[in-house]
């Protein structure tokens, strides 16, 4: 027989349980997990922009639309396609390093258990 306390505990414990065929992450239970979710969403946004731009360029090339004559060869375009990925990597690296050091932070435990055996 379920008492109201048991029903309340069961409902609160199973509220964030994984569901069958669930896409994405569960709700965050700690500040570190919230930062992981934020980093994941930020990287996915950047990837969607990159994939959209690349697909647009591929489709534009396949349809035979004219290219600028200096687009394929030239110093300017080589500088651009070297600098842009470096900037994107910096936008990804700083939040991930911040998260790495946040995860490495050691917190004093409230209780320690010593097991001998």
N, C-alpha and C positions, 0 to 999 in steps of 0.2 A: 504494500500500500504506500502510495506516495504522499508524503506530508508536504505542506506548503514550502517548508525549508528545503527539502530534497528537490522539489520541482524548481525552486528558484536557483539552487546551486547547479542543477543539471542544465538549466536554460542558460545560465551565465557561462558555464564551462564550454558548452557546445556552440556558443554564439559565433565564435570565430573559427570553427572547425572547417577543414577543407571540404568542399562539395565535389561530388562526382562531375567530371568534365569541366572543372573550373579553369578558367583562363586568367592568368595574372597571379599576383601575390595575394596572400591573406592580409588582413589588417595588421598594421604594425603594433607590436607589443612593447617596443622599447624605442628610445630616441635614436639608437644606432640603426635600427631597422627602418625608421622613418627616413633617415639620411640615405640608406641604401635604395629605398624606393624612389626618393627624389633624384638620385644620381641615375638610376635606371631610366626614369621618365625623361630626364634631360638628354641622355645619350640616345634614346629611341627617337626623340624629336630631331636631333641632329642627323641621325641616320635616315629618317624619312625625307628630310630636305635634300641630302646627298643623293639618295636613290631617285627622287623625283627629278633632280637636275640631270643626272646621268641618263635616265630613260628619255627625257626630253631631247637631249643631245643625240642619242641613238636614233630616235624616231625622226628627228629632223634630218639626220644624215641618210637614213634609209629612204626618205621620201624624195630625195634629190634636190632639196632646197639649196640654193647657192651659199657657199662659204665665202668668207672674206679671204682674199688671196694671201694675206699674211697670217692667217689663223693657224695653219698647219705648221709652218716653219717661221721661226723668228725668236729673237731674244726676249721680247716682251711676254709672249705667251708662256715661254719656259719659266720665266721668273714668276708669273702669276700662278701656274700650276705647281710650283714648288712652295710658294709662300702660303697659299690658301690652306693646303693640308697641314702645314706646320701650325697655323693659327687655330685650326680645328682641334688638333691634338693638344694644344695648350688649354683650350676651353674644356677639354675632357680631363686633362691631367690634374689641374689644380683642385677641382672638387673631389677627384678620386684620392689624391694625396691627403687632403683634409680628412676624408673619411677613413683612410688607412690609419692615420695618427689618432683619430677619435676612437677607433676600434682597439688600438694598442694601449689605451689609457688603463692603468691598473687602479682599481678601486679597492679600498680597504674592506675586507669582508666583515659583516656584522657578527657572524657566528662561524667558528671553525670546528671541525670534527676530526679527531685523531683516532684512526682505526688501527689497532694492533692485532696481528694474527697471522 
